[in-house]
Amino acid sequence: MSNTISDIPKELRQMLGEGEKVLYRGKTKRYAPGGEPLHPTEIFVTNQRIILYNHKFFGRGTIEDLHFGDILNTVVKKGILSADIELKPRFPGNDTIVVQAVNKQKVYEINALITTGIKQAACVVGGRFTQ
């Protein structure tokens, strides 16, 4: 589960900080509730944050990232076809982020990586992640 993924899009490779490694890469389900039939969102979990990458045609799309230090906890909600991961924010007034249509077989692996990242973010020393 701690293998580093090297096959990542150029846009995201440029975003990664020094020492940041991608630990998980997956896509949301296309035809599950909350899924995108044409352009499923890709989920990248690094050792420092979660990146949601929704690439559309001609270079358009969105990239959302959420650092582990900004997450208080997670909630996994399993459905019939897929699962959702709710990311509860650490700071009041911010909305809960929901990653929808996650593969049910991978949801606990993703959640474990996020939970580990949250614990490590609590041990940040001088603004740098400790390993």
C-alpha positions as CSV (number, residue, x, y, z in Angstrom):
1,M,0.0,0.0,0.0
2,S,3.0,2.3,0.4
3,N,4.3,1.9,-3.2
4,T,5.0,5.1,-5.0
5,I,3.0,5.7,-8.3
6,S,5.1,7.3,-11.0
7,D,2.6,7.4,-13.9
8,I,0.9,10.7,-13.2
9,P,-0.3,13.5,-15.6
10,K,2.2,16.3,-16.3
11,E,0.0,19.0,-14.7
12,L,0.0,17.2,-11.4
13,R,3.7,16.3,-11.6
14,Q,4.4,20.1,-11.7
15,M,2.2,20.6,-8.6
16,L,4.0,18.2,-6.4
17,G,6.2,19.6,-3.7
18,E,9.7,18.5,-2.7
19,G,9.6,15.0,-1.2
20,E,5.9,14.6,-2.1
21,K,5.1,11.2,-3.5
22,V,1.9,9.8,-5.0
23,L,0.8,6.7,-3.1
24,Y,-2.5,6.0,-4.8
25,R,-4.1,6.7,-8.2
26,G,-7.6,5.7,-9.1
27,K,-10.8,6.9,-10.9
28,T,-14.3,7.3,-9.7
29,K,-16.9,5.0,-11.2
30,R,-18.5,6.2,-14.3
31,Y,-22.1,4.9,-13.9
32,A,-22.6,5.0,-10.2
33,P,-24.5,7.7,-8.4
34,G,-22.3,10.9,-8.4
35,G,-20.1,9.5,-11.2
36,E,-19.1,11.2,-14.4
37,P,-19.9,9.1,-17.5
38,L,-17.6,10.9,-19.9
39,H,-14.8,12.2,-17.6
40,P,-14.5,10.4,-14.3
41,T,-12.6,12.2,-11.6
42,E,-9.2,10.8,-10.9
43,I,-8.2,10.6,-7.2
44,F,-4.5,11.0,-6.2
45,V,-3.4,10.5,-2.6
46,T,0.1,11.7,-1.9
47,N,2.0,11.6,1.3
48,Q,0.8,15.2,2.0
49,R,-2.6,15.7,0.4
50,I,-5.5,14.5,-1.7
51,I,-5.8,15.7,-5.3
52,L,-9.0,15.4,-7.3
53,Y,-8.3,15.8,-11.0
54,N,-11.2,16.2,-13.5
55,H,-9.7,16.6,-16.9
56,K,-12.0,17.7,-19.8
57,F,-11.4,18.3,-23.5
58,F,-8.8,20.8,-24.8
59,G,-6.9,21.3,-21.5
60,R,-10.0,22.3,-19.5
61,G,-10.9,20.8,-16.2
62,T,-10.5,21.2,-12.5
63,I,-7.8,20.3,-10.0
64,E,-8.7,20.4,-6.3
65,D,-6.3,19.6,-3.6
66,L,-6.8,19.3,0.1
67,H,-3.9,19.0,2.5
68,F,-4.1,16.5,5.3
69,G,-3.6,19.2,7.9
70,D,-6.9,20.7,6.9
71,I,-8.9,17.5,7.4
72,L,-10.3,16.6,10.8
73,N,-11.6,13.1,9.9
74,T,-13.2,11.0,7.2
75,V,-16.5,9.2,6.9
76,V,-17.0,6.3,4.4
77,K,-20.6,5.7,3.2
78,K,-21.0,2.6,1.2
79,G,-23.9,2.3,-1.3
80,I,-25.0,-0.5,-3.6
81,L,-22.8,0.3,-6.6
82,S,-20.1,2.6,-5.1
83,A,-19.0,4.4,-1.9
84,D,-18.5,8.0,-0.9
85,I,-15.7,9.5,1.2
86,E,-16.7,12.5,3.3
87,L,-13.7,14.7,4.3
88,K,-14.7,16.7,7.4
89,P,-12.8,20.1,7.5
90,R,-10.7,21.0,10.6
91,F,-11.8,24.6,10.5
92,P,-15.4,25.7,11.2
93,G,-17.3,27.4,8.4
94,N,-15.8,25.2,5.7
95,D,-18.0,22.7,3.8
96,T,-17.5,19.0,4.0
97,I,-15.9,17.7,0.8
98,V,-17.5,14.5,-0.7
99,V,-15.6,12.3,-3.1
100,Q,-18.4,10.4,-4.8
101,A,-18.6,7.2,-6.8
102,V,-15.4,5.6,-5.3
103,N,-14.8,1.9,-6.1
104,K,-16.2,-0.1,-3.1
105,Q,-13.2,-2.5,-3.2
106,K,-10.7,0.4,-3.0
107,V,-12.5,2.7,-0.6
108,Y,-10.9,1.3,2.6
109,E,-7.4,1.4,1.0
110,I,-8.0,5.1,0.1
111,N,-9.4,5.9,3.5
112,A,-6.5,4.2,5.3
113,L,-4.0,6.4,3.3
114,I,-6.0,9.5,4.1
115,T,-6.2,8.6,7.8
116,T,-2.5,7.9,7.9
117,G,-1.8,11.3,6.3
118,I,-4.0,13.1,8.8
119,K,-2.0,11.5,11.7
120,Q,1.3,12.4,10.1
121,A,0.1,16.0,9.5
122,A,-0.6,16.3,13.2
123,C,3.2,15.6,13.7
124,V,4.3,18.4,11.3
125,V,7.4,20.1,12.6
126,G,8.4,23.6,11.5
127,G,6.0,23.5,8.5
128,R,7.5,20.3,7.0
129,F,6.2,16.8,7.1
130,T,8.2,14.3,9.1
131,Q,8.5,10.8,7.8
